[in-house]
C-alpha cells in the first residue's frame, strides 16, 4: 500500500502545475542559451543594429505611436507560435498568411510597411543575412527605448496623478 501524505493529497493540481512550470523553465533556459547571443550578427552584419535604430528613430520622431505599433506587431507575432516573424507573411493562393488574419486584419498597413522598410535597408547593408524575426525583435526593442529611453528608472513622488489632474483643472478653469 502506498503512503500518501495529507498535504500532498490536498494539492495535486498545484504540484502538477509547479512541476510543469519547472520543466518548462528548464527546457526554455537550455534551448535559449544554446541558440541566442547578443552579438550574433557582430561578424556577419555589424551594422544591423544601427540600420534598424536609424529607421525606427525616424519613424518614432514622425509619430511616437509608431513605436507602439511595432511593439504590438512583435507581441502578436510572438503570441501565436513564438517569435518567428510569421505575422509578416502575406496570403498565398494556397495558404492564408497571418498578416490578414484575426487581430491583424483591417489594421494599419503602416506597421508592416515600416518593417518592410527596415528589412529593405538591412538587406542593402547585409544581403540574405538577418532574419525577419530578428529585425522585428530589434525594431520592437528600439521602439521601446526610443519612446521611453530610461525604463530602468522608477518615477516616484508625493502627488498622485489624480492630484495633478485636479491642479491642472483648477488652473485651466480659474
Rosetta blueprint (number, residue, H / E / L):
1 X L
2 X L
3 X L
4 X L
5 X L
6 X H
7 X H
8 X H
9 X H
10 X H
11 X L
12 X H
13 X H
14 X H
15 X H
16 X H
17 X H
18 X H
19 X H
20 X H
21 X H
22 X H
23 X H
24 X H
25 X H
26 X H
27 X H
28 X H
29 X H
30 X H
31 X H
32 X H
33 X H
34 X H
35 X H
36 X L
37 X L
38 X L
39 X L
40 X L
41 X L
42 X L
43 X L
44 X L
45 X L
46 X L
47 X L
48 X H
49 X H
50 X H
51 X H
52 X H
53 X H
54 X H
55 X H
56 X H
57 X H
58 X H
59 X H
60 X H
61 X H
62 X H
63 X L
64 X L
65 X H
66 X H
67 X H
68 X H
69 X H
70 X H
71 X H
72 X H
73 X H
74 X H
75 X H
76 X H
77 X H
78 X H
79 X H
80 X H
81 X H
82 X L
83 X L
84 X L
85 X L
86 X H
87 X H
88 X H
89 X L
90 X L
91 X L
92 X L
93 X L
94 X L
95 X L
96 X L
97 X L
98 X H
99 X H
100 X H
101 X L
102 X H
103 X H
104 X H
105 X L
106 X L
107 X L
108 X L
109 X L
110 X H
111 X H
112 X H
113 X H
114 X H
115 X H
116 X H
117 X H
118 X H
119 X H
120 X H
121 X H
122 X H
123 X H
124 X H
125 X H
126 X L
127 X L
128 X L
129 X L
130 X L
131 X L
132 X H
133 X H
134 X H
135 X H
136 X H
137 X H
138 X H
139 X H
140 X H
141 X H
142 X H
143 X H
144 X H
145 X H
146 X H
147 X H
148 X L
149 X L
150 X L
151 X L
152 X L
153 X L
154 X L
155 X L
156 X L
157 X L
158 X L
159 X L
160 X L
161 X H
162 X H
163 X H
164 X H
165 X H
166 X H
167 X H
168 X H
169 X H
170 X H
171 X H
172 X H
173 X L
174 X L
